[in-house]
Amino acid sequence: MGAGISKEHAGLPVAYALIDSGESSASNRESRPHRGQEIAPSLAVIDREDERRRPWGNRSERGERQGLGGLFARAKDGRLPSSFSLNDLDILLNESSDEVTDGLTDVYRLDRAAEESLRRNNMKAIKFGQLTSVSTIGLCSQALVRLSPNIGLLSTTTTLHLCCNDLTEIPPEIGHMKNLVHLSVASNRLTSLPDTIGFLTKLIELKASDNLLETIPSSIGSLKKLASLHLENNCITSLPPELGQVKTLTTLELSKNPLTVIPAELNRLKFLRTLALKECPLRTKFEVEKVNSPPTLKELAARVIVRQQLPILEVTHDELKAYLASAHKCTFCGGPYFESVCLRGRIVERNDVKVPLEYRLCCPHWNSDEERLSLLFCPLPETAPSPIPSAPGSPLPSPPGSPASVRRRKPTMTRSGSCTLPLSSLTKNPSLPSLPTVVESRGLKSALLRRSGLRNSRSLSFTS
């Protein structure tokens, strides 16, 4: 067991893999679909598609079947249903440690049923106790098909290698690994990255090449220490403008993606030395559309509210709150816009490569490159965000999420008695899911022994 792993964590699964790792992993990588092809569901993954396919239904329908008793009733023959989920066993053990009524015989039956379910699906569980190190975890080419949410418990890990497997998703609990510096999920079957990746603020290197990624979460702009980002050989059609906020970025690999333009915000990255765009169908010219659809009255009012950071009434309809929270930033002035956007572009050369930069503007600030250059020497237009006045001697702003910041977001009363909310309270930030509850196996075992009237024995084993 690796250093730093507690005894209660040692029996928890961290990932699930195919038993025949060598042959299966090689064959799966050879059969990985190309971009644009449909991904066939993996036969190795235990059915997790729908709650309706599970024999015990959803939480509201379980009733007396909820807990270990209901699972025991379905495992009397020592076998779990074929649609048994890998997480159900952990959930039932954690939620139902006080509901055991059938004694140790049922625990052994459940243990055997879980092992049988994994074997029937040609799978095995990789547990925390099998890891040789907590700080550096290497699980490359292990035929992994799924990560457990328990991976969020590895809060001290600095390096995590998951390349050359058959993962189709990364659990959002990975956002709890806040000491992660190097992360590699290359050569898998990922179609997206969780938005909680923005919580990995110490991340320096992220490798996600050779996957099936279609989009990149905008929360990647929160990775203020990221220096190397590898996204080559994916299905990415557009990049988030927030990527231009990663000032420390030096290497950006985007080759073999169906990208046609690059956000102009990336041109502000002063330390970017490598921008790879090989085999990307990049645009070679831009045509200026001088006729644009004007913003609606609703959007004009929302732009003023966002631009001046005006407080809103607490009783404002949720639809309007969501609309205000969906504002985008103009590439030129930084002002807000919603549906109405003006597209402009220009071609620049970087390392002998012509890069098409796309500007998303809140209004037609310019129609030619000469007009754009002249505006650089002019004051910001009235569409730019208004500076928020601060009283003399006021304290510096607190970081997001701090107690002082939360206090300032509390509703305030107006003279008419109505409550108002600051506009910053509507900001959509990714939320971290809670970590799985860890139940110490020794406590569960003692409870079962007390109910059965037996002495504590070291020879008993329990599934976590």
Buried (B, 14 or more C-beta within 10 A) or exposed (E): BBEBBEEBBBBBBBBBBBEEBEEBBBEBBEEBEEEEEEEEEBEBBBBBEEEEEBEBBEEEEEEEBBBBBBBBEBBEEEBBBEBBBBBBBBEBBBBBBEEBEBBBEBBBBBBBBBBBBBEEBBBBBBBBBBBEEBBBBBBEBBBBBBBBBBBBBBEEBBBBBBBBBBBBBBBBBBBBBBBBBBBBBBBBBBBBBBBBBBBBEBBBBBBBBBBBBBBBBBBBBBBEBBBBBBBBBBBBEBBBBBBBBBEBBBBBBBBBBBBEBBBBBBBEBEEBEEBBBEEBEBBEEBEEEEEEEEBEEEBEEBBEBBBEEEBBBBEBEEEBBEBBEBBBBBBBBEBBBBEBBBBBBBBEEBEEEEBBBBBBBBBBBBEEBEEBEEBEEEEEBEBBBEEEEEEEEEEEEEEEEEEEEEEBBEBEEEEEEEEBBBBEBBEEEBEBBEBBEBBBBEEBBEEBBEBBEEEEEEEBEBBB
